[in-house]
């Protein structure tokens, strides 16, 4: 096998297609959102991407059979725009492979006429929040204005970076005259965050003007809330423990000072 291979089942003829990428990343926020969108829209697969840049393993399915790791491309017909979905098992293991795989993905998108891509991911804050916000960045100031209308927060201070496919698809796409938007759901970063994915998907579906049932994602979001409550409790206990240790240390130092006197 070559380092990266594309296998097409068909090459669909699409109307003003918009792409949405949701590969595994922080909190699996983007993947959960894209997988749910894929399921609800009943999209059709048209291409698979295999690569030696993925981990050296296969996935064992529920029936005991195995399958290679891969990224997949689906499409669904829409009223105004058709949609191409990019989902998958893994991203590249190295910086070089991230560039190669992202370029391959852009090749596929160009081949079916995509001129705008939305990438989905998580923004790890290390904090537990009750209502995760959605942050964004884009390749064009007009797109920035558009997503701000939907409540997306733009970091006015700048700086930072968007790692992996969610960032490189925007950058490589921009070099090839493809516009792009990255939407990032606020997340702790230590749990599979379906709650953040739900908030992210709400924003995306409003932007794309497509109705999507959120019931299944709601169920997973409740599980996320339980996990986050446990983590928040653990963090509070750790803070109390550190405060107590600091007080004990201070008390011990005062005792030593009194003894020396």
C-alpha positions in Angstrom: 0.0 0.0 0.0 1.2 3.5 -0.8 1.5 5.9 2.2 -2.0 7.2 1.5 -4.6 5.7 -0.8 -8.0 7.0 -2.0 -10.7 4.5 -3.0 -13.7 6.0 -4.8 -17.0 4.2 -5.0 -18.5 6.9 -7.2 -17.8 10.6 -8.0 -21.1 12.4 -7.3 -22.2 15.4 -9.2 -23.0 18.0 -6.5 -24.7 21.4 -6.4 -22.6 24.1 -4.7 -21.3 21.6 -2.2 -20.1 22.7 1.3 -17.8 20.3 3.2 -17.9 19.5 7.0 -15.0 17.8 8.7 -15.2 16.1 12.0 -12.2 13.9 12.7 -11.1 12.8 16.3 -9.6 15.6 18.4 -9.9 17.2 21.8 -12.9 15.8 23.7 -14.0 14.1 20.4 -16.2 17.2 20.0 -15.9 17.5 16.3 -16.2 13.8 15.7 -19.3 13.4 17.7 -21.0 16.3 16.0 -20.0 15.1 12.5 -21.0 11.5 13.2 -24.4 12.6 14.5 -24.9 14.8 11.4 -23.9 11.8 9.2 -26.4 9.5 10.9 -29.3 12.0 10.9 -28.9 13.1 7.3 -28.4 9.5 6.1 -25.5 10.5 3.8 -24.1 8.2 1.2 -20.4 7.2 1.1 -18.4 7.9 -2.0 -14.8 7.6 -1.0 -12.5 6.1 1.6 -8.9 7.2 2.6 -6.4 4.6 3.9 -3.0 5.5 5.1 0.2 4.1 6.7 0.2 7.3 8.7 -2.6 6.0 10.9 -1.7 3.8 14.0 -0.6 0.2 13.0 -3.7 -1.6 13.9 -7.1 -2.7 12.7 -10.5 -2.2 14.4 -12.4 -5.3 15.7 -16.1 -4.8 15.1 -19.0 -6.2 17.3 -19.4 -9.3 15.1 -15.7 -10.2 15.5 -14.6 -9.1 12.0 -11.9 -6.6 11.4 -11.6 -3.5 9.3 -8.7 -1.1 8.4 -8.5 2.3 9.9 -9.7 4.9 7.5 -11.3 8.3 6.9 -14.5 8.4 4.9 -16.3 10.9 2.6 -20.0 11.1 2.4 -22.5 13.3 0.6 -26.1 14.4 1.0 -28.3 16.4 -1.3 -29.6 19.7 0.1 -32.1 22.4 -0.9 -29.5 25.2 -1.4 -26.2 23.4 -1.1 -25.2 19.7 -1.1 -23.1 18.7 1.8 -19.9 16.6 1.9 -19.0 15.0 5.3 -15.5 13.9 6.2 -15.4 11.5 9.2 -12.9 8.9 10.4 -11.1 6.8 12.9 -7.8 8.8 13.4 -5.7 11.7 12.3 -2.1 11.4 11.2 0.5 10.5 13.8 3.2 13.0 12.8 3.2 16.7 11.7 4.4 15.5 8.2 1.5 13.0 7.9 -1.0 15.7 9.0 0.1 17.8 6.1 -0.1 14.9 3.6 -3.5 13.7 4.8 -5.0 17.2 4.8 -3.7 17.8 1.3 -5.3 14.5 0.1 -8.6 15.5 1.7 -8.5 18.9 0.0 -7.8 17.0 -3.3 -11.0 15.1 -2.9 -13.0 18.2 -2.0 -11.7 20.0 -5.0 -12.6 17.1 -7.2 -16.3 17.3 -6.3 -16.4 21.1 -6.5 -16.3 22.2 -2.8 -15.3 25.8 -2.4 -16.2 26.2 1.4 -15.2 23.9 4.2 -16.3 23.9 7.9 -14.0 22.1 10.3 -15.2 21.0 13.7 -13.1 20.6 16.8 -12.8 21.1 20.6 -11.2 24.0 22.4 -9.7 22.5 25.6 -9.9 25.0 28.5 -9.2 22.6 31.4 -12.3 23.9 33.1 -15.8 22.5 33.7 -18.5 24.7 32.2 -22.3 24.3 32.4 -23.0 25.8 28.9 -20.1 25.3 26.5 -19.5 28.2 24.1 -18.6 27.9 20.5 -15.4 29.7 19.3 -14.4 30.3 15.7 -11.9 31.4 13.1 -12.1 31.7 9.3 -10.1 32.4 6.2 -12.1 35.6 5.3 -13.4 38.5 7.3 -16.8 38.2 5.6 -17.1 34.6 7.0 -16.1 36.0 10.4 -19.0 38.4 10.3 -21.4 35.6 9.2 -20.5 33.2 12.0 -20.6 36.0 14.7 -24.3 36.5 13.8 -24.8 33.0 15.1 -23.2 33.6 18.4 -19.7 32.3 17.6 -17.0 33.9 19.7 -13.9 35.3 18.0 -10.7 35.6 20.0 -9.9 39.3 19.4 -6.5 39.0 21.0 -5.4 36.6 18.2 -2.4 34.3 18.8 -2.7 30.6 19.4 -3.2 28.0 16.8 -5.6 25.4 15.4 -3.8 22.0 15.3 -4.4 19.0 13.1 -6.9 18.6 10.3 -9.2 21.3 11.6 -6.5 23.9 11.1 -4.6 22.5 8.1 -7.7 22.1 6.0 -8.3 25.8 6.3 -4.7 26.7 5.6 -4.1 24.3 2.7 -7.6 25.1 1.3 -6.9 28.8 1.4 -3.7 28.3 -0.6 -6.0 26.7 -3.3 -8.6 29.4 -3.2 -11.0 27.4 -0.9 -12.7 29.3 1.9 -12.9 27.8 5.4 -14.3 28.2 8.9 -13.3 26.4 12.0 -15.9 26.0 14.8 -14.6 24.9 18.2 -16.7 23.7 21.1 -15.5 24.7 24.6 -14.5 21.6 26.5 -12.6 20.4 29.5 -10.6 18.2 27.2 -10.4 15.2 29.5 -13.8 13.5 28.7 -15.8 12.6 25.6 -17.8 15.8 25.5 -21.2 15.2 23.8 -22.6 18.3 25.5 -20.1 20.6 23.7 -20.7 18.6 20.5 -24.4 19.3 20.8 -23.9 23.1 21.2 -21.4 23.1 18.3 -23.8 21.2 16.1 -26.7 23.6 17.0 -24.6 26.5 15.7 -23.5 24.6 12.5 -27.0 23.5 11.5 -28.2 27.1 11.9 -25.5 28.4 9.7 -26.2 25.7 7.1 -29.9 26.0 7.6 -30.5 22.3 8.0 -32.9 20.7 10.5 -31.3 17.9 12.6 -32.8 15.9 15.4 -30.7 16.1 18.6 -32.4 13.4 20.7 -29.5 10.8 20.5 -26.9 13.5 21.2 -29.0 14.7 24.1 -28.7 11.3 25.7 -24.9 11.3 25.3 -24.8 14.9 26.6 -26.4 13.8 29.9 -23.7 11.2 30.3 -21.1 14.0 29.7 -22.8 16.1 32.4 -22.4 13.2 34.9 -18.8 12.7 34.0 -18.1 16.5 34.3 -19.8 16.6 37.7 -17.5 13.8 39.0 -14.5 15.6 37.6 -15.6 19.0 39.1 -16.0 17.3 42.5 -12.6 15.7 42.2 -11.1 19.1 41.3 -12.7 20.7 44.3 -11.4 18.0 46.6 -7.9 18.4 45.1 -8.1 22.2 45.7 -9.2 21.6 49.3 -6.4 19.1 49.8 -3.8 21.6 48.5 -5.2 24.3 50.7 -5.0 22.1 53.7 -1.5 21.0 52.8 -0.5 24.7 52.5 -2.0 25.5 55.9 -0.2 22.6 57.5 3.1 23.6 56.0 2.6 27.2 57.2 1.7 26.0 60.7 4.8 23.7 60.7 7.0 26.6 59.6 5.6 28.9 62.4 6.3 26.1 64.9 9.9 25.8 63.8 10.3 29.6 64.0 8.9 29.7 67.5 11.2 26.8 68.5 14.3 28.6 67.1 13.5 31.7 69.1 
